[in-house]
Each structure stands twice: as C-alpha cells, then as structure tokens.
Amino acid sequence: MEPTISTYEYSYITQQINTLVSAYLSVNDKHMRSIVRDTTLERIKPLLPGDDPRAQEFLTRLQPDRLTRKAAAEILPLLEPLVIPFPELSVKQLSKLFRKVKKLKQPEWPSLNLHELTYLGWNDGGSQKKYLVAPYQDRLIGIQGDLAPQVVKGVCSICQTIGNVSLFVSTTKRSGLGTYTRNGNYICRDSAQCNRQLTDPQALTDFITVVRPKK
C-alpha cells in the first residue's frame, strides 16, 4: 500500500500518543483513563488507512489500560512505512535550489529521519547560515539566510512551539539601486526537533511566504 500519512500528521499522532502515556502515568481512575484513550483514538483514526494491517495493529496495541513510554516507542515505528517521506535530494538537485551558493554545505542525510521531515533545514556554523528546503505552491524551494548565534527561549514561527530559537534573516528582494529588503523571524535552531513538533503546515507556508526571495 502506498504511503498516505503526511509527515506533519505523523508528528500529530506522535504527540497524541505521548499525551496519552502522560495521562496513564498521572491518572489513577480507570474510567478517566478509558475516556482519554477513546479521545486519543477518535483523533488519530481518521488519519490512518482503515484497511492497512499495520495501522490496525497499531490501534490494537493502543487498547491496553496502561501504555508505557517503552511500549509507545515500540509501536510508533509501525506507522513509518505509511508516512510519505521527504525526498532525499542529490547534490545536483540541492545545487539547483541554491544556485548562488558557491560552496553549499550538505545536510547530514544519515542522521535524518525522512518520515519526520515536513521541511529540510540544516545549519552551517562556519558561515552562520541556515538553509531550508520546503514545499511551496506545489514545488520545493530553497531559502538561505543568516542565523544569529544567540539562542533564546521563544516561540518558533514554523512549529509554533516554545523552545530554543534563533533569529533567521533572509534577503527577500533586491533592486537595481543596490538596496535590498531583509525579512525574518525566530525559528528553532534544531530543524529536526522543529519538524517533530510541527503539526500544522500552514505556519510553515506563512513563514516561507515572508522569507522567500521576491522577484
């Protein structure tokens, strides 16, 4: 069966399971635990292919009255084959997305879980740059920007979660007079963590709209 779950839906499912585990650990009343479990199932079932045996096994293993963190970590990978992965781009494909970058630092592909990436982001500490590859208007676009070395606690513009963020600033428009416009906002310094927290792609689209180069 072809993958049908988006990466941000997978992040949402993961967050729902983590919330369920936390409830099991903190709620002693069996009836209340069953209510939390039923609510969780109600939220995630519409995202799963109903006729896939892996999805059915996943739901079945959520049924016990108590679900430990270890058990949750074991069942979540059942869904990975059903998740549409982010494409692993070649050096040539990335170079086309960043034509003006002469020495483009490549992402560390072996360390990335493509089933968790709604967008691709990586840092170049030597040049204080950050590179983003994200879906925008039915295609992938590449955006580069300056990433401030300062790390602060704040809300990420992409995943809308409080965490360790840094200011990302890109040049969005240049004129023939040597002037240019720069736009940016605070985003997670760790893009892998940001992706795991990203459950609504609209915030990513809004951010890309602001920081992408304009003609």
N, C-alpha and C positions, 0 to 999 in steps of 0.2 A: 504493500500500500504506500502511495506517495505521501510524503510529509504534509501535514495540513495545519500544524500549530505554529504560529509565529513566535519569534524569539521573545517578544515582549509579553505574549500570552504565557509562555513558559515561565518567565520571571514572575508573573502574577500568580500562577499556580504554585510556584515555589514559596512565595510569600504567604499564600493562604495555608500551605502545609506547615510552615514554620509557626504561624499564628495558632494553628490547631494544636501543635505539640506544646506550645507555651500554655495553652488553656488546659491541656491534660495535666500539666505539671502543677498548675495553680488552683484548679477547681476540683474539689473533693466530691461534690454531689454528682452522682452518676447520671441523673436526669438532665442536669445542666450540660454535662459533657456530651450527651447524645444530641442535645439541641445545637451545640457548637459544631459537632461533627456533621449533622444534617445540613446546617447552614453552609459549611465549607463545601460539601458535596454539591449542593444546589448552585454554588457559584462557579465551580470548575467543570461540572459535567457538560455544559453547553460548549466548552472549548475542546472537548475530546471527541475523536471519531467514534461513534457509538458501536460500530461493527468491528473494531480492531481488538484482537485478543490481548494485546499488551495494555491497551487502555482499560480493558475490563479487569485484567489482573491488578493493575494499579488501583482501581476503585475498590476491588475486593480487599486488598491489603490495607486499605484505609478504615475498614469496618471495625477492627478491634476497639474495645473500650479505652485502651491505653495505647498510645503510639509514642515510642521513644525517639529521640533525635537520631539514634543509630539506625533504627528501622526506617525512619523517614529518608535518611541519606541513602539507604539501600533501594528504596522503591522509586525515587525520583528519576534515576537513570533509565528506568523502563520507558519513560516518555521521550527520551532524547532522539531515538530513531524517527519519531513522529514530528519532530521540530524541523522547520525549514532553516538550514544553516546559512550563516553569512558566507558569501563566496570567498574562497581563498584566491586572492589575486596574484598574478605573476608580477615579476619585477617590471616587465614591459607595460602591463596594464596599469600599475601604480604610477609609472613614469608619465603615462599619458594624462593621468589625473592631476599631476603636479609638474607640468611642462616647464615652469620657470625655476624649479628647484634643481640645481646642478648636481648636488650630492645628497640624494634623498636617503635618509636612514630608513631601513626596512623594519616593519613590525616583527616582533618575535613570535612568529606563527606557531612554533611548537608549544608555547605556553598559553595559547589562546584556545578557549572552548567556543568553536564557531556556532554551537547551538545556543549560546548565551549572548550573542552579539547582534543587537539591532543596528548598531553602527560600529565602525572600526576607529579606534583612536590610539595613538601612541606618542610618546614624548621623546624629544631629542634634547637631553640635558646639556650637551655641549653648546648648542646654539640657542637654548631656551625657547625652542619652538615646539609646537604641538601640531600634529597632523590628524585630520578627521576625514574619513570616507563614510558618506551617509546616503541613504536613499532620499531623493528629492525629485518630485514630479516625474516619477516612474523611471528614474535612472540614478546611477551612482555618481556623486560629485565629490571632488576633493577640495578641502579647505585647509589652508595653513595659517597659523597665527602665532603671535608671541605669547608665551606662557610665563606669567610672573613667578619668580622663585618663592615668593611669600605664600605660605599656606595658612588659611584661616578657616574657622568653623562658619559655615553658612549654607544657604540653600542652593543646590545646583540647578542651573537653568534648564538642564536637559532631563534629569531624572526627578527633579522636584523633591529631593530628599536632603536633609541636613547631613553634612559630612565635611570632609577635608577638601576645600575648594581653592582654586587659584584663578586669577583674572586671565581670561583668554581674549586677545585683541587681534583682529584681522583687518587688513586693508580692503575695504569694500568697493572703493571707487577712486579712479584716478582721472585727472583732467589734463589737457594739453598745456596747462599753465604751471605744471609742477606741483599742484596741490592734490591732496587726496583726503578721503574720508576713512576714518577708522572706527570700527564698532566692535563691541564685545560684551562679555558678561562673565560672571563667576560660574565655573563648572568643576566637576570632580577632577582632581588631579589624576586619579586612577580610573581609567576608562573601563577597565574590566569590571571593577566594582560598580561603576555607574550603570553599566549595562545590566548587571544583576538586579539593580534597583529600579530599572526603567520598565514601567508597566503601561505607559500611555505615550504612543509615538507622536502625538500632536505637539507636545512640548519640544521634542527634538526638531520637528518641522519648523516650529516658530523660531527656535534658536538659529537654525540653518538659514532661514529667511533673512534674519538680521545680519549674520556674519558672512554670508556668501558674497563673492565678488559680483559687482553690478556692472553691466556694460554701459 
